[in-house]
Amino acid sequence: MPTLSDLVAYCDKRTRRAAFKDAPGAFNGLQVANDGRVTKICAAVDAGVVPFRQAVAAGVDFLIV
């Protein structure tokens, strides 16, 4: 399984995150890091309390929003 840094680097490269300036108050990219170990990946279409709680309940340790 890839590490947290591997996944972040892939996502940043794939989305060309560095090529785009964040809007005021926006924080694109990695928001919260764990110990670097990723075993379960999930995706959500919107950030918020509900998807975050569902991810935690499901044991997700890498959430793409």
JOTAHU-V808812 format. One record per residue. N is the residue number from 1. RES is the residue in three letters. PSI is psi in degrees with one decimal (NA if undefined). D_FIRST is the distance of its C-alpha to the first C-alpha in whole Angstrom. Layout:
N|RES|PSI|D_FIRST  N|RES|PSI|D_FIRST
This chain:
1|MET|137.4|0  2|PRO|157.7|4  3|THR|169.3|7  4|LEU|-45.5|9  5|SER|-35.7|12  6|ASP|-46.8|10  7|LEU|-42.0|10  8|VAL|-44.1|13  9|ALA|-43.2|14  10|TYR|-48.3|13  11|CYS|-43.7|15  12|ASP|-41.4|18  13|LYS|-45.4|19  14|ARG|-38.6|19  15|THR|-3.4|21  16|ARG|43.6|23  17|ARG|-39.6|23  18|ALA|-19.3|25  19|ALA|-10.3|28  20|PHE|132.6|29  21|LYS|135.6|31  22|ASP|145.6|30  23|ALA|155.6|33  24|PRO|128.8|35  25|GLY|-5.0|33  26|ALA|144.7|29  27|PHE|83.9|26  28|ASN|153.7|24  29|GLY|-167.2|20  30|LEU|129.4|18  31|GLN|-45.6|21  32|VAL|128.5|19  33|ALA|147.6|16  34|ASN|-156.7|15  35|ASP|1.7|14  36|GLY|-9.3|11  37|ARG|127.2|8  38|VAL|124.0|7  39|THR|-20.6|7  40|LYS|124.7|9  41|ILE|141.1|11  42|CYS|164.2|14  43|ALA|148.9|17  44|ALA|152.6|21  45|VAL|-11.5|24  46|ASP|140.0|25  47|ALA|143.5|25  48|GLY|174.2|27  49|VAL|-44.0|27  50|VAL|-52.5|27  51|PRO|-34.9|23  52|PHE|-44.0|22  53|ARG|-40.7|24  54|GLN|-38.7|22  55|ALA|-44.3|19  56|VAL|-45.9|19  57|ALA|-31.2|21  58|ALA|-1.3|18  59|GLY|21.7|16  60|VAL|135.6|14  61|ASP|9.4|12  62|PHE|106.7|12  63|LEU|122.8|15  64|ILE|124.4|16  65|VAL|NA|20
